Amino acid sequence: MSLRKIYLLFFICLLGSTAPMAAQSIVAQLDLGRREPQPDFYEYSNVDQGLVTLGATSKVSTRYIGLTKYDSDLKKEWSKKVLEQNGRKTIDFLAVVGPNILVFVSEEFPKERVIKTYYYQYDLDGNERASEAILSVYPLEKEQRVNLQYVMSRDKRKLLCFKNLKNKRDSEQVLYYIFDDEGDVTVDGEINLRYPDNRFEVKDVRVSNQGNVYLLGKFARSNNVRDADDQKYIIYRHDARRQDGHEIPIELGDRYITNLAFRLDRDENIYLAGFYSNRSADELAGTILQRIDNNGRLSLNAIEPFSQNFLSNYLSKSQINRGRELRNFQLQDIVLRSDGGVLLMAEKVYLTYQSYRDIYGYWVEREIYHYEDVILTSVSASGEIEWHAIIDKQQVSDNPHSLSYFNAISTSGIHLFYEYRPRRRKLNIYYNTIGIDGEVSDRMPLFKTYKSGNEFYPKFCEQVNNDEAIMVYYSNRGRMLTVVKVRFTTS
């Protein structure tokens, strides 16, 4: 499955002190059945609230790739063939930037020993604006091949295309191209960092609404993490217009950083948040929040340990007294609050293994994925933990695609959607709503009917405005794709 999604971040609206009961309603639905080709990509359009999909034009052949445009009610408006496959092309990405549809393709040219990345461009009415416009040309060498990656700005009016080059022992180098909402490449350039490529890991790259590039990276001073000083994190801000930048160090003393991520607000203030440990690089003892203004000055550096009361949800009193910390929790998202605080969302994720003998007598080891509780931690603008909310679930499968959750935010609170079969209840996509003070609603089913064998894909879902989200699931053993538009209402 190759659907790819760009996630939107929204400020929490601080309205009221308690969470009202929230209900969800299906306002539009698209069903693509057995006779219709299913798309590989889809993107929402902020301009007309419609949907754009990209995939094979036929159910029986993948030779021709085409676009299909749907209106705000998910009714088909037009279809258009974009390209013909020749065995050397890879469809990289579909983006909707303002009123422009961009389709990115990488193609290998063995005789020239290069790989070219180019794009097709259409407007929302299906009129062609560009065909096979070259974006980059790079040597076709396996050890050097690095695919372009794509990131949208928060307002979906800037698209960053970047390539993190493999330079082995040379310095870290990132090439980039930025599209604006006119569908044009406004600037391209490169970022050169002073760290050796084989010791530096790019953790996250983002583009601001203003078109500047931000990078979170980790430098390993040694191959074995024995001490908190063995690893160093930095934020790098690159001014794309001036083609220069500066490094912002992250100082946290002798603590291990377990999970770390960052977000940008509309004014290019940086919110760096995550978890730390006093013991190792895979445990959690508390939260980190740093706020860096748009001039690169550190305005907040707060480190807050978890309370014993919270830890007691997962650890015994004797374990807490011995200094045990939480394990297997991964930071999944950061939501910026309108008052300068953040909401951290972490999920318990781990693997177990099961060995069995197949019908031919060979031993097979099966990977089993576990996606369990989601913890929401509210951190104030001063860096203090205000509350925790726990969504209890136990999802187990050898296929992780339908596991985990999708979150959306409205004036009613934060809604978490996940496929689940509670005890003595039927399989469905359930949701909980978490209010401003951390209170958790009862678990509620989203659909009146949802059959066993359906597969919900939370990573393909997207909140499209303050009141609506698009969700995706497959039914009939993957033969039918259903896209629904859900509206959040307050009862």
N, C-alpha and C positions, 0 to 999 in steps of 0.2 A: 504494500500500500504506500502511495507516494504523496498523499495529500499533505500540503504544508500550510500552516496558518501563521498569521501575524497577530499577536495579541495586543489588545488595547488596554491601557491603564486609565482608571478613572479615579477622581478624588471622591472620598467618602463624604456624603452630605451629612453634616452634623445637625440633623433635625430631630428634635424631641429627645427624651431621655429613656424611652423604652421602645422596643420593636413591636409594631403592630403585626397582626397576623397577615401574612402575605400569601397571595394565591398567584398561580401562573396559568395563563391561557394561551392556547395555540391559535394564532391569528392568520397563519399562512403555512401551506405545506406543499412540498414538491416530491413526487414519487417517480423514480426512474426504475422501471420494471425489467423483466427478462428480455424484452425485445429492444430496449433502448440502451445505447452505450453509456457506461458510467464514467464520469469525469475523473481525472487524476488530480486536478487542482480546481479550487474555486476561491473567489475573492468577492468581498462585499464592496459596493460602491457608496461612498459617503455622499456623492453628488445627487444621485437619484434614488438611493436606498434599494437598488436592485442587486442582482447577483450575476457574476460572470464565471463561467466554468470553462475548463480546457481539458480535452481528451480526445480519444479516437472518435471519428465520425461514424464508425460502423461497429456493430456488435460482433461481427465475425472477422474483422480485420483491423490491425493497428497501423495500416499503411498511411492513412491520412489523419492528420491532427487538426482539430477545429475548435473554434470558440462558440459558445452559446451564451446569449444574454437574456436574463429574466428580469421582470419588473419588480416593484416593491411587494407585490402579491405573489411572487414566485411563478408568474405566468411567462411563458416563452415569448420573447420579442423577435429575436433573429438568431441565425446560425451562419457561420462562415468558415470555410476551409482555410487553414493558415499555411500548412506545409505538408510535404510528402516525405515519409521516412525512407532512408537509404541504407540503414544498418550502421551508420556512423554518427547519427545525431542523438543527443540526449536533451530532453526537455528539462531545463533547469528550474524555471520559476515563472509564475504568473503574478503580475502586480497590477493594481488599479491605483494610479496616482492622479488625484484630481479627476478630470474627465478623460484620462488617457489609460488605455489598456496596453500593457507591455508583456510580451512573451519572449523569454530568454532561452536561447538554444546554444549548446556547445557541440561542435562538430570536429571530428578528427580528420586530418588530411595527411594520410601516410606518406605520400610522395614528397610533400613539402616538409614533413616532420614537424607539423605544428597542430595545435588545437585552437580553433577560433570560437570565440563567444560573440554572438550577434543577437539582435532583437528585432521583433516585429512590433509595430505600433498601430493601434486603432483608436478611434474615438468611441464614445458610448453608443453611437448610432451605427457602428460597424464600418465606418469609412476608414480606409487604410491611410496611414500617415508615414510609415516607414516599413521597408522590407529588407531583411538581412543587413541591417545597419551594424557595422563592426564595432564591438566594444573593446575586445582585447584579443591579442594573438600571443600564444605562449608555446615554447618547445614541447613537442610530444614525446616526453621522456618520463617513464613510469616513476622514477625516483624523484622527479621534480614536479610531477603533476599535482596541482592544487586547484580544486574547483572554486568558482566564485560563490560567495555567500551573499544573502540579501536580507536587509533590515529596513523596516519602515520607521519613520518618525512618529511621534505620538499623534500628531494631527493628520497623518497619512498624506502629507503634501511633499515629503522628501523621501526618496528611496536611495539607500546606500548599498552599493555593490562592492564587495571587498574580497581580496585574495591574500591570505596569510602565507607568504612564500616560505619554502623549505630551504633554509640557507646553511643547514648543518651547524658548523662552528662560527659562522659569520653572525653579524648582528641581526636582531629581529626586524623584519621588514613587512609592511602591510601596504599593498596597492589598493586604491579605491576609486570609485566613480560615483557621483551623486546626481540623481535626476530630480528635477523640480516638478511642480504640478502642471507645467506646460508640456511635460514629456521630453524635455531636453536635458542633455548632460551639461550641467552648469559648471562643474569643476571636476578635475581628476588630479590625482597626485599620489604621493607615497609617504608613509610614516616610518621613520627609522628610529629604533630604540637602541639604547646603549648596551642592552643585554644580549648575550649569545643565544642564538636561536634554539640550540639543543638544551638550554637550561631555563628557557622562558616559555610559559604557557599562556596563551591568550584565552581568558575565561569568558569574556563578554565584550561585544562591540555594539555601540548605539550611535544614532545620529539624532541631533537635536532638531527642533522645529526651525531653528535658524540655519541649519545645514552644517554644523560643526560635528566632528567625530570624537567620540569618547571611547576609551579602551580600558578595561580592567584586566590586569595581568598578574601572574604569579611567577616569581623568580626563585629557583631552587638553588640554594648555596651548596647543597650536597645531595647525593642521590638517595640517601637514607634519612628519613625524618626522625631524628632522635631527640631533637630539641626544637622549641618554638622558633629559635633564631635561624633554623635551617631553611626557612621559607620566608619570602618577603612579598607583600602585595603592593601594587601601585595602581593609581589612576592616571591615565594620560589624556590630556585635553589637546586636541589638534584643531587649530583655526584653519579651516579649509580655504578661505579666501586669501589669507596671508601666507599659507603653506608653512606654518611653523606651530610649535606647541610647547607644552611644558609638563613635567612630571609632578604628580602630587603624591607624596609618600603616605603610607598608612601605618601609623604607629600604634601598637596595642600592647606594648610591653612584652612580658614573658608568657603570653597566652597563645595557645594554638587556635588558629582560625579553622573552623569546621565547615561552615557554609557561608558564602559571601556573595552578594549581588548588589547592583546599583540601579537607580532610576534617575531620570532627569525631569524636572518640572518645566513649566512653560518658559521660565526665566533662566533656564540652564543652571539652576542650583542642583548640586549633586547630592543624592541621598544614598549613602552606602550603609547597608544593613545586613545582618546575618547572625550567626551563632559562634560562640567560642567555647573552648574547653581548657581546663587546667591540667588535663591528663594526656590527651592524645589528639590526633588530627581527625578522628572519626567519632568523637563523643560530643555531647552538648551540655554545657553548664549554665549558659545564660545568653543574653542578647548583646549585640553591638549596634550602635547607631552613630554614624558620622554624617554631619551636614557640612558641605563645602559650597561657598557662594560662587557666583559666576566670575569672580576675580581670582579664584583659587585659594581663598582664605578659609581655614577651618573654623567654623562657627559653633560646632558642637562635636564633642567626642565623649560619648557616654557608653559605659559598660555596666550592665545590670545582671546580677546572678538570679537564677530561678529560685523561688521560695521553696522551703521544705514542704509547704502545703501543696504546691503544684507537683513537685517531684514525687509526692506520695501516691499520685495516680499510677505511677509505673514502678516505683521502687519501694522496698520495705524500709522501715525505720532504721534497722541495723545497716542496710546498704547505704542509706543517706548518711548515717553517722560515719561510715567508712570512706565517704567521699565518692561513692559511685555516681556516675552521670548517665544521661539518657543516651541510647544507642539507636542506630538505624533510622533516624529521622533526617529527611532531606528537605532543604528549603526549596519550595516550589514557586513562590511568588512573593513580591513585595507590592503593597498598595500604598500610595501616598495619601495622607490625610490632609484635609484642607487647613488644619491648624499647625502643620509642620511636623506632626508625628507620622508614624508608619504602622502598617499592619503586616506582620510576618505570617506566612502560611507554610507550614511544614507537614510532611506526610511520612508515616512510618513505612519504609520500603526495604525489603530484604529478599534474598534468594535462599531456597532450600533445594536439596537434591534427592532424587529417588532413583535407586538402581533396580532394574528388573531384567529378566531374561526374555528375549523376544521369541517368536515362533521358530526361529532358526537356531536357537540355542545361544545366541550372542548376548552378552551383557550390555545393556543400554543405560546411560545415565540421563535422567530427565531433569531439566531445570524447572522449578516451580516458583512463580513470582507471587509475592505477598505484598499487597497494598492495603494498609490498615488505617489506623486513626489519623485524622487531620487535626492539627493543633493550630489555632489562630491566636496570635499573641499581639496585643495592642500595646504599642510603645508611644509614650507621650512626646511632645515636642522637646521636652527637657531630657528625654532618654530613659524615663522610668517606666517599668512594666506596670500597666494599669490593670489588665486582666488577661486570662487565658480562656478560650472556649475549645472544647473537645468534641469533634464529630466522630462518633464511634462507628466503625465499619470493618469488615474483614473480607477483602476480595482476594481470591486465590485462583490462579490459572497458569497454564503453560504458555499462554499468549498474552503479553502485557498490553496489547493495543487497546483493549476495551476496559482496562483497569484505570485507576486513579479517578480524578474528578475534574469538573469544570466550574469555575466560579464567576459570578456576575454580581454587579453592585447596582442598587437602586436606592431610592429614598426610604424604602422599607428596611434596608439592611443589606447584608451580604448573603447571597444565595449559593449554596454548594450543591451541584448536581452530580450524581454517580449512579451507575448501574449496580443493583444489589438485590439479593433475595433474603430479606429478614426472616427470622424464625417464624414459622406459621403464616407467612405471607408470600405472595407471588412475586416473581421477578418483575422489576420495573426500573425506570429511571426515577430515583427518589431525590428529594431535596430537603435541606434544612435551611432555615433563615437565622442568621446571627445578628442581633441588634446592636445598638451603639454601646451598650454596657456589657456586651458579651453573652447575653442570654440566648439560649439555643432553642428554637422551636421544635415541635415534634417532627419526626420524619414523615414526609408526605409523598405519595406517588404523583408523577407528572402526567402519565397517560392513563386513560380508562382501561385500555387493553394494550398489553405488551407481552409478546410471546416468548417462551423459552427458545433459545437459539438466536435471538436478536443480539446484535453487538453494538453497543454505544461507543462512540469514538470521541472522548472528551478533548483530545488534543486538536481536533478539527473544528471545535466550536469557537464562537466569537461573540462577544458583546458588541452590538453595533450602535447602540445609543443608550441613553440613561434608562430607557424603559423596555428595551428589547434585546434579544440574543438569538443567534442562529445555532441550531444544534443538528447533529448528524448521527444517524444510526443505520445499520444494515440489517435486513431481515431475509427470510427464506434462504438461509445458509449463504448469505452474501450475494444473492441474486437481485435483490432490490435495495436501492439506496434511497433513503428518506431524509430530506432536509426540512426542518420545521423552524418557523419563526415564533418565538415565545415572548409574550408580553407579561411584564411584572405588574401586578395590581395589588392594592391594599384593601383588605376587607375590614 
